[in-house]
Amino acid sequence: TAKLVAEARTISHFQKAVIKIGNYLIVLAAFMVAIIFMVSFYRHESFLETLQFALVLTIAAIPVALPAVLSVTMAVGASVLAKKKAIVSKLVAIEEMAGMDILCSDKTGTITKNELTLADVKAFEGFTSDDVLVYASLASREEDKDPIDTAIIDKAKSIKTVSEKLSSYQVKDFKPFDPVIKRSEVTITDKDNKSFRITKGAPQVISALMEAADKEKATDIINKQIDEFAAKGFRTLGTAKTNEQGKWQYVGLIPLFDPPRDDSAATIKTAQEMGVDVKMITGDHTSIAKQIAQKVNLKNNILEASAFLDKPNKEAGVIVDKAEGFAQVFPEHKYRIVELLQERKHIVGMTGDGVNDSPALKKADVGIAVAGATDAAKSAA
C-alpha cells in the first residue's frame, strides 16, 4: 500500500491545459519574432531596435501572471467550499471536480456508517458460539479503536460466560489487521501454559490457511453461509485457531451489519443527476455489495476484481467502464481501477476513509477523504 501511494503521480487536466496554453503562446511568439527579423533584415532596419522590439513582444506574449491569477481565482473557490465544511488540500482539485464524470466510492465508512452490530454467530463443528466470540475477541484489540474490533469486544463483554473465558487467556503477540492480507493474528497462552495462534479476517482468506483436505470440505459450507448472511445485508468475518499440531481449524463466522449513511442515497442520486457515474468499490463479498447498492440508488452489476485482473489493458478498461462496481478487491485493485478509467480519458474521483483507500485516493484526479477518515487517507486525498 505504501509503495503504491509513493508511486501514484497524476498531472491534473487543469495543469495540462495551462501548460498547453503556455506552449502555444511561446510557439506563436517565436513565429512572430522570426517574421519580424526577416522583415527588418529585408528593410535594412537597425538590428538593435528590432531585437528590443522582439524582446518586448516575447515578454508580452508569454502569460507570466497566468498561474498567479488562476491560483487566486481557485483560492476564492476554496474559501467558499471551506464555508461548506470541505477542506481543499490542492487547489487544482476544484477544477478537476467540476469536470469529473466518474466517481469511485469505497463502501465501508463512506457509503455506510461504519457503525457495526453483531448478529448471531455461526459456529462450526467442534466449537460453540461462545468459542467464536472468545477467539474473535482475543484477535481484536480495544485500543486500536477499530469499529469491527470494538463491536466484537463489546458483544463479548455483554455475555457473562464469554467474558469469564477471556480471563483465562494471555496475549503474547498481536499482529493488527493488515488490509493487504485482510486478517489479524494473535499468539495466545492458555491457563495450562499452552500456546496457539488465532486469526480473524475475510472468510476466504481464513479458509485459505487450512489444509487442502479440510479446506475442500469446508469451502462449500462457508460460502453457503456467507451467501445467506449477505442476502440479509450482513458482511461476514471468519475466525480460526491452530490445534496442537499447528494446523488451522475454522472456528466460525461472525455476521456484521453496517447500515448505509442516512444521506448516501440522496447524495448518489444528486451526483447521477449531474452526469456523474458512481461506482461502488468494496473488499466485502459480492452479495453484500449488491444488497447495499440496491439501498443507495446504484445498479447491482457488481463484479469481482478477477473479472479484469488478467485481461489486456484495453479489454480490462472496457470491463471496468461498464461495471457499476467491484467487490472483494484489495488496495492495488482500487488503484488499478482508477488507472484504467483514466486511460479511457475519464476524469476520475475517488472517495474513501481508510488506509487501504490511500493509493487510489492519490492516483485519482479528485481524491476525497470523507468525515472520520484516517490521517493516511486525508494526506493522500
RATA-V795198 format. One record per helix or strand of 2 or more residues. SS is the DSSP state (alpha for helix, beta for strand). FROM is the first residue (numbers start at 1). TO is the last residue. If there is no record, write none. Layout:
ss: <SS,SS>
from: <FROM,FROM>
to: <TO,TO>
This chain:
ss: <alpha,alpha,alpha,alpha,alpha,beta,alpha,beta,beta,alpha,alpha,alpha,alpha,beta,beta,beta,alpha,alpha,beta,beta,alpha,beta,alpha,beta,alpha,alpha,beta,alpha,beta,alpha,beta,alpha>
from: <2,13,47,66,92,102,107,112,122,129,142,147,160,170,183,195,203,212,234,248,264,277,286,302,306,313,325,331,348,355,366,375>
to: <7,43,61,83,99,106,111,118,123,138,144,158,166,178,189,202,207,231,242,260,273,281,295,304,309,322,327,343,352,363,369,380>
